[in-house]
């Protein structure tokens, strides 16, 4: 009679970590967060449309590009664990977010959502630069940036959303995609997006 192997705590937590990291992937976090930022920036429902545009450019277009490359067999999954293959993703994000910001500028979007797009664009430059020498967590950066930006344009109470950011960071480490240092660095870079709101 054989006994079933005993799973470690880390192995037992993997299904939960997988479910959480998929639910809180950048595309989904940006879709929820940017619409909230747009609403707060405009002060009424029309801001939702600007937020949806921001989510399209910052989250949905890049996610679509990743899926397209997956279909071509270039990457195994959305996580693109090999950092040397990530540069094209960052370039697509820069182009997409930049285009969205220009459309917002032309359409006289509220300043708050425009600054959020600028913050995400600058953050992506930072991710690209760091990625050339060291792997940094994009998921953690996005989860942190969205919470920080919501707090900046809406209410400091949104900082409680860092519980979500912490959950994202945990999943990335638990699944072996990143080290604690890499998720902390991503979170710090995401939080730095709010510097665009400071009076210079």
C-alpha positions as CSV (number, residue, x, y, z in Angstrom):
1,X,0.0,0.0,0.0
2,X,1.4,3.3,-1.0
3,X,0.8,6.6,0.7
4,X,0.0,9.8,-1.1
5,X,2.9,12.3,-1.1
6,X,2.5,15.1,1.5
7,X,2.3,18.5,-0.1
8,X,4.3,21.4,1.4
9,X,2.5,24.6,2.4
10,X,4.0,26.3,-0.6
11,X,2.6,23.6,-3.0
12,X,-0.8,23.7,-1.4
13,X,-1.0,27.5,-1.8
14,X,-0.1,27.4,-5.5
15,X,-3.7,27.0,-6.9
16,X,-4.8,30.0,-4.8
17,X,-1.8,32.0,-5.9
18,X,-2.5,31.1,-9.5
19,X,-6.2,32.2,-9.2
20,X,-5.3,35.5,-7.6
21,X,-2.5,36.4,-10.0
22,X,-4.8,35.7,-13.0
23,X,-7.7,37.7,-11.5
24,X,-5.4,40.7,-10.6
25,X,-3.3,40.7,-13.8
26,X,-2.4,44.1,-15.1
27,X,-5.2,44.2,-17.7
28,X,-7.9,43.7,-15.2
29,X,-6.4,46.0,-12.6
30,X,-6.1,48.8,-15.1
31,X,-9.6,48.3,-16.4
32,X,-11.0,48.8,-13.0
33,X,-8.5,51.4,-11.8
34,X,-8.4,53.6,-14.8
35,X,-12.2,53.9,-15.0
36,X,-12.2,54.9,-11.3
37,X,-9.4,57.4,-12.0
38,X,-11.4,58.9,-14.9
39,X,-14.6,59.2,-12.8
40,X,-12.7,60.9,-10.0
41,X,-10.8,63.2,-12.4
42,X,-14.0,64.4,-14.2
43,X,-16.2,64.4,-11.2
44,X,-19.1,62.7,-13.1
45,X,-19.9,59.7,-15.3
46,X,-18.3,61.1,-18.5
47,X,-14.9,60.4,-16.9
48,X,-15.6,56.7,-17.2
49,X,-15.2,57.0,-21.0
50,X,-11.7,58.6,-20.6
51,X,-10.9,55.9,-18.0
52,X,-11.9,53.2,-20.5
53,X,-9.7,54.8,-23.1
54,X,-6.8,54.8,-20.6
55,X,-7.5,51.1,-19.7
56,X,-7.6,50.2,-23.4
57,X,-4.3,51.8,-24.2
58,X,-2.5,50.9,-21.0
59,X,-3.8,47.4,-20.4
60,X,-6.0,45.8,-23.1
61,X,-3.8,46.6,-26.1
62,X,-0.6,45.3,-24.5
63,X,-2.4,42.2,-23.2
64,X,-3.7,41.6,-26.8
65,X,-0.2,42.0,-28.1
66,X,1.1,39.4,-25.7
67,X,-1.7,37.0,-26.7
68,X,-0.9,37.6,-30.4
69,X,2.8,36.7,-29.8
70,X,1.7,33.6,-27.8
71,X,-0.4,32.5,-30.7
72,X,2.7,32.8,-32.9
73,X,4.6,30.6,-30.4
74,X,7.0,33.3,-29.2
75,X,6.0,33.1,-25.6
76,X,4.6,30.3,-23.5
77,X,2.2,32.4,-21.4
78,X,1.4,36.0,-20.4
79,X,4.1,36.1,-17.7
80,X,7.0,36.1,-20.2
81,X,9.4,34.9,-17.5
82,X,12.5,35.5,-19.7
83,X,13.3,39.2,-19.2
84,X,15.4,39.3,-22.3
85,X,12.2,38.9,-24.3
86,X,10.2,41.6,-22.6
87,X,11.5,44.7,-24.4
88,X,9.0,44.6,-27.3
89,X,6.1,44.5,-24.7
90,X,7.4,47.7,-23.1
91,X,7.7,49.4,-26.5
92,X,4.1,48.5,-27.4
93,X,3.0,49.9,-24.0
94,X,4.9,53.1,-24.6
95,X,3.4,53.5,-28.0
96,X,-0.1,52.6,-26.9
97,X,-0.1,54.8,-23.7
98,X,1.4,57.7,-25.6
99,X,-1.2,57.4,-28.3
100,X,-4.0,57.4,-25.7
101,X,-2.5,60.4,-23.9
102,X,-2.4,62.3,-27.2
103,X,-6.1,61.4,-27.9
104,X,-7.0,62.6,-24.4
105,X,-5.1,65.8,-24.9
106,X,-6.9,66.5,-28.2
107,X,-10.2,65.7,-26.6
108,X,-9.6,67.9,-23.6
109,X,-9.7,65.1,-21.1
110,X,-9.6,66.0,-17.4
111,X,-6.1,66.8,-16.1
112,X,-6.3,64.0,-13.5
113,X,-6.6,61.2,-16.1
114,X,-4.0,62.8,-18.4
115,X,-1.5,62.9,-15.5
116,X,-2.3,59.2,-14.7
117,X,-1.4,58.3,-18.3
118,X,1.8,60.4,-18.1
119,X,2.7,58.6,-14.8
120,X,2.1,55.2,-16.4
121,X,4.2,56.2,-19.5
122,X,7.1,57.3,-17.3
123,X,6.8,54.1,-15.2
124,X,7.0,52.0,-18.3
125,X,10.3,53.8,-19.3
126,X,11.6,52.9,-15.9
127,X,10.5,49.2,-16.3
128,X,12.1,49.0,-19.7
129,X,15.4,50.5,-18.4
130,X,15.6,48.3,-15.3
131,X,14.6,45.2,-17.3
132,X,17.7,45.6,-19.4
133,X,19.8,44.6,-16.4
134,X,17.5,43.1,-13.8
135,X,14.1,41.4,-13.8
136,X,11.4,43.6,-12.1
137,X,7.8,42.7,-11.5
138,X,5.4,44.5,-13.9
139,X,2.3,43.0,-12.1
140,X,3.5,44.5,-8.8
141,X,4.3,47.9,-10.5
142,X,0.8,48.1,-12.1
143,X,-1.0,47.0,-8.9
144,X,0.9,49.6,-6.9
145,X,0.5,52.4,-9.5
146,X,-3.3,52.0,-9.8
147,X,-3.8,52.2,-6.0
148,X,-1.5,55.2,-5.7
149,X,-3.1,57.0,-8.6
150,X,-6.6,56.4,-7.2
151,X,-5.4,57.8,-3.9
152,X,-4.0,60.9,-5.6
153,X,-7.0,61.8,-7.7
154,X,-9.8,60.5,-5.4
155,X,-9.1,60.0,-1.7
156,X,-6.2,58.8,0.5
157,X,-8.6,56.1,1.7
158,X,-7.7,54.3,-1.5
159,X,-4.3,53.5,0.0
160,X,-6.1,50.7,1.7
161,X,-6.0,49.1,-1.7
162,X,-2.4,48.3,-1.1
163,X,-3.8,45.1,0.5
164,X,-4.5,44.1,-3.2
165,X,-1.0,45.1,-4.2
166,X,0.4,42.9,-1.4
167,X,-1.7,40.0,-2.6
168,X,-0.3,40.4,-6.1
169,X,3.3,40.6,-4.7
170,X,2.7,37.4,-2.8
171,X,1.4,35.5,-5.8
172,X,4.4,36.5,-7.9
173,X,6.8,35.2,-5.3
174,X,4.7,32.1,-4.5
175,X,4.6,31.1,-8.1
176,X,8.3,31.5,-8.6
177,X,8.1,34.4,-11.1
178,X,9.9,36.9,-8.9
179,X,11.9,37.3,-5.8
180,X,10.8,39.5,-2.9
181,X,13.2,42.2,-4.0
182,X,11.8,42.3,-7.5
183,X,8.2,42.7,-6.3
184,X,9.2,45.4,-3.8
185,X,11.0,47.3,-6.5
186,X,8.0,47.0,-8.8
187,X,5.7,48.3,-6.1
188,X,8.0,51.2,-5.3
189,X,8.2,52.2,-9.0
190,X,4.4,52.0,-9.3
191,X,4.0,54.2,-6.3
192,X,6.4,56.8,-7.8
193,X,3.8,57.4,-10.6
194,X,2.1,59.9,-8.3
195,X,5.1,62.2,-8.5
196,X,3.4,63.6,-11.7
197,X,0.8,65.2,-9.4
198,X,3.3,67.2,-7.4
199,X,3.5,71.0,-8.1
200,X,6.8,71.4,-9.8
